[in-house]
Amino acid sequence: MEAGSAWMLTGPNGSGKSTMLRCMATSLKPHRGHILVDGTDLWENRQTLRAEIAYLGHELHVWDDLSPRQNLQAWNRLGRFEVDVDALLERVNLEPHRDHPVRAMSAGMKRRLGLARLLLKKPRLALLDEPFGALDPEGRELVLDVIRELRTSGTTIALATHLPRIGAQACTHGLALEAGQLLWAGTASGLLERLP
Amino acid sequence: MNVIRQTFEVLRKELLVEWRSPARVSGLFFFALAMLLMVAFASPTEGILRTQAGGTLWISLLLASTRSMDQSWSTEMEHGAAEGMLLWPVEPVAIYYGKALANTAILLAVTVAIFPLMVGLYDVPVRGDLSMLAAIAVMGCAALAAPGTLYGLITAQARGASVLLPLLMFPLVVPALLAASRGTMVVIEGDPMLQGSSWLSLLVAFNAIHWSLSGLFFGRVLEDG
């Protein structure tokens, strides 16, 4: 994967999309094979490389009792980042809900918060698992904008989705997986042409 | 330096979560209070109740602590925040010490709240040095929190966490329970034989071992989860 490229992973349930992203996020250790980052083994160097990888998975990595603002402030301080949390909340359209507990928020709003958390890191590699899930059309457009922005700043993207026609709007490459095997790899537009 | 700062940030986040959901701490308080009351009702005479006051207090706190550790990790597991911290640039040792300090503070708050009630309820006059009593309370709570925080993580990842945690934790904290309850009693009775400092020393040694070993193993446990 070249720096700044965006890869879309598609395939039926259980094909290994999420597992692949979790391995790339160093949340799971690969049973076989290696993932190399600039020629070095990702798992062996995970302690240092984790700072450069941002992951938005099915779990949003937030605390339910805290508000979106408190969540982002906590992650900001823990990571020793100096991001303007209020501006970030505005970016993902959560400003009106910034002081409500996350527990009271809808699934779509929680997804936006997960996206904001991802943006705290300014990563070299961003991994997004079903980023369009639970989002309204405006939210999906927001995700696409974020992907485009990240790519412009040189971040490499890998996203798993069941909505390839939406994902292809911001991705350069596509991968088709089935039962843990790579079926096809090429451009995102090429992948769309193969879809029924 | 970074580890200390991150430990402080984890502690701050933990206390903020507790502040935003005060039902958890008040639940622990009423749980410990209910234990004290049940023992009072079940005790045949007031004399026995008085001699068992220290033990009853610490058993109440031990049982409350298992609820506390369980809740502390279920909050982290609800939306995968524990995994989030693992993948964030935070030292695992800072996560452990931040959470263990927060758990110590919560247990200490419960201790401070129920101790006067126990004194009144069991009619136990405190004759000894209050600073020694405070030191035993701090060390006793820390001794429950140190292994509890580690084992809370282990069991949070397993089914039947609320049953597993006491099974793993109780045998381990027997020396601390013994030292805290005996120490509390000798100080309450005026400590005529100056035994309070010996029990406190045992608690300090227990804490030194468990705070260092648990900190050492925590990263591995978090990673394997």
Contacts between the chains, C-beta under 8 A, distances in Angstrom:
chain1	res1	chain2	res2	distance
A	25	B	87	6.0
A	26	B	87	6.6
A	27	B	83	6.0
A	27	B	86	7.5
A	27	B	87	6.2
A	50	B	87	5.5
A	50	B	88	7.4
A	50	B	89	6.5
A	51	B	89	4.2
A	53	B	87	7.3
A	55	B	87	5.9
A	57	B	80	7.1
A	59	B	79	5.5
A	59	B	80	2.7
A	59	B	83	6.4
A	59	B	84	7.6
A	60	B	79	5.0
A	60	B	80	7.0
A	61	B	79	6.3
A	61	B	80	5.2
A	61	B	81	5.4
A	61	B	83	6.6
A	61	B	84	2.8
A	61	B	87	7.9
A	62	B	79	5.0
A	62	B	81	6.5
A	62	B	84	7.7
A	63	B	13	7.5
A	63	B	17	5.7
A	63	B	75	6.4
A	63	B	76	7.9
A	63	B	78	7.9
A	63	B	79	7.3
A	63	B	81	5.6
A	64	B	75	7.4
A	64	B	78	5.6
A	64	B	79	6.5
A	65	B	17	5.2
A	65	B	20	4.4
A	65	B	21	4.5
A	65	B	75	7.1
A	66	B	13	8.0
A	66	B	16	6.5
A	66	B	17	6.3
A	66	B	20	6.0
A	70	B	16	6.3
A	70	B	20	7.7
A	74	B	9	7.3
A	74	B	12	7.8
A	74	B	13	4.5
A	74	B	16	7.3
A	75	B	84	7.6
A	75	B	88	6.7
A	77	B	9	4.7
A	77	B	12	7.6
A	78	B	6	6.4
A	78	B	9	5.1
A	78	B	10	7.0
A	78	B	13	7.3
A	78	B	85	7.2
A	78	B	88	5.9
A	78	B	89	8.0
A	78	B	90	5.0
A	79	B	88	5.5
A	79	B	89	5.2
A	79	B	90	7.1
A	80	B	2	7.4
A	80	B	5	7.6
A	80	B	6	7.9
A	80	B	89	7.3
A	101	B	20	6.9
A	102	B	79	8.0
A	110	B	79	7.9
A	117	B	84	7.8
